Amino acid sequence: MISNQILQNTIDGLKGITRVDLCVIDMEGKVLASTFRDADNFINPAMAFIESPADSQVVQGCQFFKVFDEHQMEYVLLANGDSEDVYMVGKIAGFQIQNLLVAYKERFDKDNFIKNLLLDNLLLVDIYNRAKKLHIETEVRRVVFILETNREKDGNELEKVRGIFGGKSKDFVTAVDERNIIIVKELAEGEGYEDLEKTAEVILNVFGTGADNNVCIAYGTVVREIKEVSRSYKEARMALDVGKIFFEEKNIIAYSTLGIGRLIYQLPIPLCKMFIKEIFDSKSPDDFDEETLTTINKFFENSLNVSETSRQLYIHRNTLVYRLDKLQKSTGLDLRVFEDAITFKIALMVVKYMKYMETLDY
């Protein structure tokens, strides 16, 4: 349960303080961590020691200790030397490793609980019973962040994120698949969505801003009860997906800012195709040339303001009016009319959504 690196760091630290060499061997005779080179020479004595009834003994000038996890033997600990001082160091090291086992087991239990909570795998009564046993508060403000990373590239992304929240036992960092890291963050009463945006920025900064990082983060709405954490997770999940379709330029997406994109994302594809056929007949926004699409997008960006749009496009006002008239003839929609503009904008978003869903099918 404890990683070899943690064990190595632990005995390295103890050796630095006591100057006594230490070694940890598992129940199968594998050296997991050691501060001296010839640790393999003690594997056979360690395996024999496992079978003996003694909890500690001296073999070949080395102190052997058994390390238990709730009466189940987990490791053999070696302290190199046979003096009373070495015996004391070995007992202290064994006690330290035993405490690590307890701490990591508790973290594993909490991690398992949070995963099942996020995935709706628990009955309501089980949520509150298990939360009580694990000393997790049930009525506090929480929010779920989902961090999508290229985890094949590095591999220690989960530990990087835990490094940010590791000192805060009330926050949980876990993963339910290979690409996404989930943070369940507890919020103080005064923390709002501006603070969530800053937290997201802190997380992203850990991974840098290079073009090859391809890291993005989404978060749901704030919930007040533990049973609602799964809702915040689902919102964050949707925000991540909708952000890829309609907000490609952003690497931080909040569920509360998705707007109409959230509704379009939930439409069935056959209904989308029917809507596009009704609006554009046999045509599609993909058929428009680059100049027309640029004009349309800039017109929307400037809230249907003809003068400002023509200024930003560096064209005469009459040229813009001509382009809008031409578009009206081909589609039957006049973008200068608010209702038509809304219809056209939604149609463009629906087409974008359909194209994205097609890429998922391949």
RARABEL-V573129 format. One record per residue. N is the residue number from 1. OMEGA is omega in radians with two decimals (999 if undefined). BURIAL is I if it has 24 or more other ideal C-beta (glycine too) atoms within 12 Angstrom, else O. Layout:
BEGIN
n=N omega=OMEGA burial=BURIAL
n=N omega=OMEGA burial=BURIAL
END
This chain:
BEGIN
n=1 omega=3.09 burial=I
n=2 omega=3.14 burial=I
n=3 omega=3.11 burial=O
n=4 omega=-3.13 burial=O
n=5 omega=3.11 burial=O
n=6 omega=3.10 burial=O
n=7 omega=-3.13 burial=I
n=8 omega=3.13 burial=O
n=9 omega=-3.12 burial=O
n=10 omega=-3.09 burial=I
n=11 omega=3.03 burial=I
n=12 omega=3.12 burial=O
n=13 omega=3.13 burial=O
n=14 omega=3.11 burial=I
n=15 omega=3.12 burial=I
n=16 omega=-3.14 burial=O
n=17 omega=-2.98 burial=O
n=18 omega=-3.06 burial=I
n=19 omega=3.08 burial=O
n=20 omega=3.11 burial=I
n=21 omega=-3.10 burial=I
n=22 omega=3.13 burial=I
n=23 omega=3.10 burial=I
n=24 omega=3.13 burial=I
n=25 omega=-3.13 burial=I
n=26 omega=-3.03 burial=I
n=27 omega=3.12 burial=O
n=28 omega=3.11 burial=O
n=29 omega=3.12 burial=O
n=30 omega=3.10 burial=O
n=31 omega=-3.11 burial=I
n=32 omega=-3.13 burial=I
n=33 omega=-3.12 burial=I
n=34 omega=3.07 burial=I
n=35 omega=3.07 burial=I
n=36 omega=-2.92 burial=O
n=37 omega=-3.00 burial=O
n=38 omega=-3.11 burial=O
n=39 omega=-3.13 burial=I
n=40 omega=3.13 burial=O
n=41 omega=-3.07 burial=O
n=42 omega=-3.09 burial=I
n=43 omega=-3.12 burial=I
n=44 omega=3.06 burial=O
n=45 omega=3.13 burial=I
n=46 omega=3.14 burial=I
n=47 omega=3.08 burial=O
n=48 omega=3.14 burial=O
n=49 omega=3.12 burial=I
n=50 omega=-3.10 burial=I
n=51 omega=-3.10 burial=O
n=52 omega=3.14 burial=O
n=53 omega=-3.07 burial=O
n=54 omega=3.05 burial=O
n=55 omega=3.09 burial=O
n=56 omega=3.07 burial=I
n=57 omega=3.13 burial=I
n=58 omega=3.10 burial=O
n=59 omega=3.11 burial=I
n=60 omega=3.10 burial=O
n=61 omega=-3.10 burial=O
n=62 omega=3.12 burial=I
n=63 omega=3.10 burial=I
n=64 omega=3.13 burial=I
n=65 omega=3.03 burial=I
n=66 omega=3.12 burial=I
n=67 omega=-3.04 burial=I
n=68 omega=2.97 burial=O
n=69 omega=-3.08 burial=I
n=70 omega=3.08 burial=O
n=71 omega=3.08 burial=O
n=72 omega=-3.10 burial=O
n=73 omega=-3.10 burial=I
n=74 omega=-3.05 burial=I
n=75 omega=2.86 burial=I
n=76 omega=3.13 burial=I
n=77 omega=3.11 burial=I
n=78 omega=3.00 burial=I
n=79 omega=-2.99 burial=I
n=80 omega=-3.12 burial=I
n=81 omega=-3.11 burial=I
n=82 omega=3.14 burial=O
n=83 omega=3.11 burial=O
n=84 omega=3.14 burial=O
n=85 omega=3.13 burial=O
n=86 omega=3.08 burial=I
n=87 omega=-3.14 burial=I
n=88 omega=3.12 burial=O
n=89 omega=3.12 burial=I
n=90 omega=3.11 burial=I
n=91 omega=3.12 burial=I
n=92 omega=3.14 burial=I
n=93 omega=3.11 burial=I
n=94 omega=3.11 burial=I
n=95 omega=3.13 burial=O
n=96 omega=-3.14 burial=I
n=97 omega=3.11 burial=I
n=98 omega=3.09 burial=I
n=99 omega=3.08 burial=O
n=100 omega=3.10 burial=I
n=101 omega=3.14 burial=I
n=102 omega=-3.11 burial=O
n=103 omega=-3.11 burial=O
n=104 omega=3.10 burial=O
n=105 omega=3.11 burial=O
n=106 omega=3.14 burial=O
n=107 omega=3.11 burial=I
n=108 omega=3.13 burial=O
n=109 omega=3.12 burial=O
n=110 omega=3.14 burial=I
n=111 omega=3.12 burial=I
n=112 omega=3.12 burial=O
n=113 omega=-3.12 burial=I
n=114 omega=3.11 burial=I
n=115 omega=3.14 burial=I
n=116 omega=3.09 burial=I
n=117 omega=-3.13 burial=I
n=118 omega=-3.05 burial=I
n=119 omega=3.12 burial=O
n=120 omega=-3.14 burial=O
n=121 omega=-3.08 burial=O
n=122 omega=2.99 burial=O
n=123 omega=-3.10 burial=O
n=124 omega=-3.12 burial=O
n=125 omega=3.13 burial=O
n=126 omega=3.13 burial=O
n=127 omega=-3.07 burial=I
n=128 omega=3.12 burial=O
n=129 omega=-3.12 burial=O
n=130 omega=3.10 burial=I
n=131 omega=3.13 burial=I
n=132 omega=-3.14 burial=O
n=133 omega=-3.11 burial=O
n=134 omega=3.12 burial=I
n=135 omega=3.08 burial=O
n=136 omega=-3.13 burial=I
n=137 omega=-3.05 burial=O
n=138 omega=-3.08 burial=I
n=139 omega=3.03 burial=O
n=140 omega=3.14 burial=I
n=141 omega=3.12 burial=I
n=142 omega=3.04 burial=I
n=143 omega=-3.13 burial=I
n=144 omega=3.00 burial=I
n=145 omega=2.98 burial=I
n=146 omega=3.12 burial=I
n=147 omega=3.11 burial=I
n=148 omega=-3.09 burial=I
n=149 omega=3.02 burial=I
n=150 omega=-2.95 burial=O
n=151 omega=3.09 burial=I
n=152 omega=-3.06 burial=O
n=153 omega=-3.05 burial=O
n=154 omega=3.11 burial=O
n=155 omega=-3.13 burial=O
n=156 omega=-3.13 burial=O
n=157 omega=-3.13 burial=I
n=158 omega=3.13 burial=I
n=159 omega=3.08 burial=O
n=160 omega=-3.13 burial=I
n=161 omega=3.10 burial=I
n=162 omega=3.10 burial=I
n=163 omega=3.12 burial=O
n=164 omega=-3.04 burial=I
n=165 omega=-3.00 burial=I
n=166 omega=-3.10 burial=O
n=167 omega=-3.10 burial=O
n=168 omega=-3.04 burial=O
n=169 omega=-3.12 burial=O
n=170 omega=3.06 burial=I
n=171 omega=-3.11 burial=I
n=172 omega=3.10 burial=I
n=173 omega=-3.10 burial=I
n=174 omega=3.11 burial=I
n=175 omega=3.11 burial=I
n=176 omega=3.04 burial=I
n=177 omega=-2.99 burial=O
n=178 omega=-3.04 burial=O
n=179 omega=-2.98 burial=O
n=180 omega=3.05 burial=I
n=181 omega=-3.09 burial=I
n=182 omega=3.06 burial=I
n=183 omega=3.03 burial=I
n=184 omega=-3.00 burial=I
n=185 omega=3.05 burial=I
n=186 omega=-3.08 burial=I
n=187 omega=3.00 burial=I
n=188 omega=-3.06 burial=O
n=189 omega=-3.09 burial=O
n=190 omega=-3.08 burial=O
n=191 omega=-3.13 burial=O
n=192 omega=-3.05 burial=O
n=193 omega=3.04 burial=O
n=194 omega=3.11 burial=O
n=195 omega=3.11 burial=O
n=196 omega=3.11 burial=I
n=197 omega=3.11 burial=I
n=198 omega=3.09 burial=O
n=199 omega=3.12 burial=I
n=200 omega=3.12 burial=I
n=201 omega=3.11 burial=O
n=202 omega=-3.14 burial=O
n=203 omega=-3.12 burial=I
n=204 omega=-3.12 burial=I
n=205 omega=3.11 burial=O
n=206 omega=-3.09 burial=I
n=207 omega=3.13 burial=I
n=208 omega=-3.07 burial=O
n=209 omega=-3.12 burial=O
n=210 omega=-3.10 burial=O
n=211 omega=-3.09 burial=O
n=212 omega=-3.10 burial=O
n=213 omega=3.08 burial=O
n=214 omega=-3.13 burial=O
n=215 omega=3.06 burial=I
n=216 omega=-3.07 burial=I
n=217 omega=3.11 burial=I
n=218 omega=3.10 burial=I
n=219 omega=-3.11 burial=I
n=220 omega=3.12 burial=I
n=221 omega=-3.12 burial=I
n=222 omega=3.10 burial=I
n=223 omega=-3.04 burial=I
n=224 omega=3.14 burial=O
n=225 omega=-3.06 burial=O
n=226 omega=-3.13 burial=I
n=227 omega=-3.11 burial=I
n=228 omega=-3.12 burial=I
n=229 omega=3.13 burial=I
n=230 omega=3.10 burial=I
n=231 omega=3.10 burial=I
n=232 omega=3.11 burial=I
n=233 omega=3.13 burial=I
n=234 omega=3.09 burial=I
n=235 omega=3.12 burial=I
n=236 omega=3.11 burial=I
n=237 omega=3.12 burial=I
n=238 omega=3.13 burial=I
n=239 omega=3.13 burial=I
n=240 omega=-3.12 burial=I
n=241 omega=-3.12 burial=I
n=242 omega=3.11 burial=I
n=243 omega=3.13 burial=I
n=244 omega=-3.10 burial=I
n=245 omega=-2.96 burial=I
n=246 omega=-3.09 burial=I
n=247 omega=-3.05 burial=I
n=248 omega=-3.07 burial=O
n=249 omega=-3.10 burial=O
n=250 omega=3.03 burial=I
n=251 omega=2.99 burial=I
n=252 omega=-3.09 burial=I
n=253 omega=3.07 burial=I
n=254 omega=3.13 burial=I
n=255 omega=-3.08 burial=I
n=256 omega=-3.11 burial=I
n=257 omega=-3.04 burial=I
n=258 omega=3.11 burial=I
n=259 omega=-3.05 burial=O
n=260 omega=3.11 burial=O
n=261 omega=3.13 burial=I
n=262 omega=3.13 burial=I
n=263 omega=-3.12 burial=O
n=264 omega=-3.10 burial=I
n=265 omega=-3.10 burial=I
n=266 omega=3.14 burial=O
n=267 omega=3.04 burial=O
n=268 omega=-3.09 burial=O
n=269 omega=3.12 burial=O
n=270 omega=3.12 burial=O
n=271 omega=3.10 burial=O
n=272 omega=3.14 burial=I
n=273 omega=3.12 burial=O
n=274 omega=-3.12 burial=O
n=275 omega=-3.12 burial=I
n=276 omega=3.12 burial=I
n=277 omega=3.14 burial=O
n=278 omega=-3.09 burial=O
n=279 omega=-3.00 burial=I
n=280 omega=-3.12 burial=I
n=281 omega=-3.10 burial=O
n=282 omega=-3.11 burial=O
n=283 omega=3.08 burial=O
n=284 omega=3.08 burial=I
n=285 omega=3.09 burial=I
n=286 omega=-3.12 burial=O
n=287 omega=-3.13 burial=O
n=288 omega=3.12 burial=I
n=289 omega=-3.07 burial=O
n=290 omega=-3.13 burial=O
n=291 omega=-3.14 burial=O
n=292 omega=3.14 burial=I
n=293 omega=3.11 burial=O
n=294 omega=3.12 burial=O
n=295 omega=-3.13 burial=I
n=296 omega=-3.10 burial=I
n=297 omega=3.14 burial=O
n=298 omega=3.12 burial=I
n=299 omega=3.09 burial=I
n=300 omega=3.14 burial=I
n=301 omega=-3.10 burial=O
n=302 omega=3.04 burial=O
n=303 omega=3.06 burial=O
n=304 omega=3.13 burial=I
n=305 omega=-3.06 burial=O
n=306 omega=-3.08 burial=I
n=307 omega=-3.11 burial=O
n=308 omega=3.14 burial=O
n=309 omega=3.12 burial=I
n=310 omega=3.12 burial=O
n=311 omega=-3.11 burial=O
n=312 omega=3.11 burial=O
n=313 omega=-3.13 burial=I
n=314 omega=3.09 burial=O
n=315 omega=3.11 burial=O
n=316 omega=-3.14 burial=O
n=317 omega=-3.12 burial=O
n=318 omega=3.10 burial=O
n=319 omega=3.11 burial=O
n=320 omega=3.12 burial=I
n=321 omega=3.12 burial=O
n=322 omega=-3.13 burial=O
n=323 omega=3.13 burial=I
n=324 omega=3.09 burial=I
n=325 omega=3.13 burial=O
n=326 omega=3.13 burial=O
n=327 omega=3.13 burial=I
n=328 omega=3.14 burial=O
n=329 omega=-3.07 burial=O
n=330 omega=-3.07 burial=I
n=331 omega=-3.07 burial=I
n=332 omega=-3.13 burial=O
n=333 omega=3.10 burial=I
n=334 omega=-3.06 burial=O
n=335 omega=3.09 burial=I
n=336 omega=3.08 burial=O
n=337 omega=-2.99 burial=O
n=338 omega=-3.09 burial=O
n=339 omega=3.11 burial=O
n=340 omega=3.14 burial=O
n=341 omega=3.12 burial=I
n=342 omega=3.14 burial=O
n=343 omega=-3.12 burial=O
n=344 omega=-3.14 burial=I
n=345 omega=3.12 burial=I
n=346 omega=3.14 burial=I
n=347 omega=3.11 burial=I
n=348 omega=3.13 burial=I
n=349 omega=3.13 burial=I
n=350 omega=3.11 burial=I
n=351 omega=3.12 burial=I
n=352 omega=3.12 burial=I
n=353 omega=-3.14 burial=I
n=354 omega=3.13 burial=I
n=355 omega=3.13 burial=O
n=356 omega=-3.13 burial=I
n=357 omega=3.09 burial=I
n=358 omega=3.13 burial=O
n=359 omega=3.12 burial=O
n=360 omega=-3.12 burial=O
n=361 omega=-3.08 burial=O
n=362 omega=999 burial=O
END
